[in-house]
Amino acid sequence: MRCIAVPYLTAQHAPQFATADLLLRGGRPEFTARAAYDWLVRSAR
């Protein structure tokens, strides 16, 4: 299973976030559905 982590508070990252396959350190402003989809497609190869 793939894991995408989008921390709510960008200044405070729990160590568990580092284990995500894709970590959007900038939080919600950094997330786009297109970026997530593109990453999923690339990681499935």
Biotite code that builds the C-alpha atoms (Angstrom):
import biotite.structure as struc

atoms = struc.array([
    struc.Atom([0.000, 0.000, 0.000], chain_id="A", res_id=1, res_name="MET", atom_name="CA", element="C"),
    struc.Atom([1.232, 3.478, -0.847], chain_id="A", res_id=2, res_name="ARG", atom_name="CA", element="C"),
    struc.Atom([1.050, 6.304, 1.673], chain_id="A", res_id=3, res_name="CYS", atom_name="CA", element="C"),
    struc.Atom([0.841, 10.028, 0.988], chain_id="A", res_id=4, res_name="ILE", atom_name="CA", element="C"),
    struc.Atom([1.367, 12.250, 4.021], chain_id="A", res_id=5, res_name="ALA", atom_name="CA", element="C"),
    struc.Atom([0.027, 15.801, 4.095], chain_id="A", res_id=6, res_name="VAL", atom_name="CA", element="C"),
    struc.Atom([0.791, 17.287, 7.517], chain_id="A", res_id=7, res_name="PRO", atom_name="CA", element="C"),
    struc.Atom([-1.789, 19.743, 8.778], chain_id="A", res_id=8, res_name="TYR", atom_name="CA", element="C"),
    struc.Atom([0.791, 21.841, 10.620], chain_id="A", res_id=9, res_name="LEU", atom_name="CA", element="C"),
    struc.Atom([3.761, 22.253, 8.326], chain_id="A", res_id=10, res_name="THR", atom_name="CA", element="C"),
    struc.Atom([6.041, 23.435, 11.113], chain_id="A", res_id=11, res_name="ALA", atom_name="CA", element="C"),
    struc.Atom([5.502, 20.316, 13.231], chain_id="A", res_id=12, res_name="GLN", atom_name="CA", element="C"),
    struc.Atom([6.284, 16.958, 11.651], chain_id="A", res_id=13, res_name="HIS", atom_name="CA", element="C"),
    struc.Atom([5.893, 13.784, 13.645], chain_id="A", res_id=14, res_name="ALA", atom_name="CA", element="C"),
    struc.Atom([8.658, 11.262, 12.898], chain_id="A", res_id=15, res_name="PRO", atom_name="CA", element="C"),
    struc.Atom([6.033, 8.942, 11.385], chain_id="A", res_id=16, res_name="GLN", atom_name="CA", element="C"),
    struc.Atom([5.622, 11.322, 8.460], chain_id="A", res_id=17, res_name="PHE", atom_name="CA", element="C"),
    struc.Atom([9.147, 10.414, 7.323], chain_id="A", res_id=18, res_name="ALA", atom_name="CA", element="C"),
    struc.Atom([7.940, 6.860, 6.595], chain_id="A", res_id=19, res_name="THR", atom_name="CA", element="C"),
    struc.Atom([5.424, 8.015, 3.993], chain_id="A", res_id=20, res_name="ALA", atom_name="CA", element="C"),
    struc.Atom([6.094, 7.146, 0.371], chain_id="A", res_id=21, res_name="ASP", atom_name="CA", element="C"),
    struc.Atom([5.276, 10.718, -0.614], chain_id="A", res_id=22, res_name="LEU", atom_name="CA", element="C"),
    struc.Atom([5.580, 13.490, 1.956], chain_id="A", res_id=23, res_name="LEU", atom_name="CA", element="C"),
    struc.Atom([4.227, 16.921, 1.089], chain_id="A", res_id=24, res_name="LEU", atom_name="CA", element="C"),
    struc.Atom([6.202, 18.950, 3.590], chain_id="A", res_id=25, res_name="ARG", atom_name="CA", element="C"),
    struc.Atom([4.385, 22.139, 2.640], chain_id="A", res_id=26, res_name="GLY", atom_name="CA", element="C"),
    struc.Atom([1.082, 20.729, 3.876], chain_id="A", res_id=27, res_name="GLY", atom_name="CA", element="C"),
    struc.Atom([-2.263, 21.226, 2.153], chain_id="A", res_id=28, res_name="ARG", atom_name="CA", element="C"),
    struc.Atom([-1.152, 24.166, -0.016], chain_id="A", res_id=29, res_name="PRO", atom_name="CA", element="C"),
    struc.Atom([1.387, 21.852, -1.664], chain_id="A", res_id=30, res_name="GLU", atom_name="CA", element="C"),
    struc.Atom([-1.160, 19.111, -2.442], chain_id="A", res_id=31, res_name="PHE", atom_name="CA", element="C"),
    struc.Atom([-2.830, 18.809, -5.826], chain_id="A", res_id=32, res_name="THR", atom_name="CA", element="C"),
    struc.Atom([-4.806, 15.843, -7.071], chain_id="A", res_id=33, res_name="ALA", atom_name="CA", element="C"),
    struc.Atom([-2.778, 15.915, -10.281], chain_id="A", res_id=34, res_name="ARG", atom_name="CA", element="C"),
    struc.Atom([0.542, 15.698, -8.431], chain_id="A", res_id=35, res_name="ALA", atom_name="CA", element="C"),
    struc.Atom([-0.753, 12.792, -6.332], chain_id="A", res_id=36, res_name="ALA", atom_name="CA", element="C"),
    struc.Atom([-2.072, 11.002, -9.407], chain_id="A", res_id=37, res_name="TYR", atom_name="CA", element="C"),
    struc.Atom([1.171, 11.520, -11.328], chain_id="A", res_id=38, res_name="ASP", atom_name="CA", element="C"),
    struc.Atom([3.156, 10.171, -8.378], chain_id="A", res_id=39, res_name="TRP", atom_name="CA", element="C"),
    struc.Atom([0.896, 7.098, -8.151], chain_id="A", res_id=40, res_name="LEU", atom_name="CA", element="C"),
    struc.Atom([1.309, 6.383, -11.843], chain_id="A", res_id=41, res_name="VAL", atom_name="CA", element="C"),
    struc.Atom([5.115, 6.750, -11.620], chain_id="A", res_id=42, res_name="ARG", atom_name="CA", element="C"),
    struc.Atom([5.335, 4.538, -8.528], chain_id="A", res_id=43, res_name="SER", atom_name="CA", element="C"),
    struc.Atom([3.283, 1.762, -10.135], chain_id="A", res_id=44, res_name="ALA", atom_name="CA", element="C"),
    struc.Atom([5.915, 1.140, -12.808], chain_id="A", res_id=45, res_name="ARG", atom_name="CA", element="C"),
])
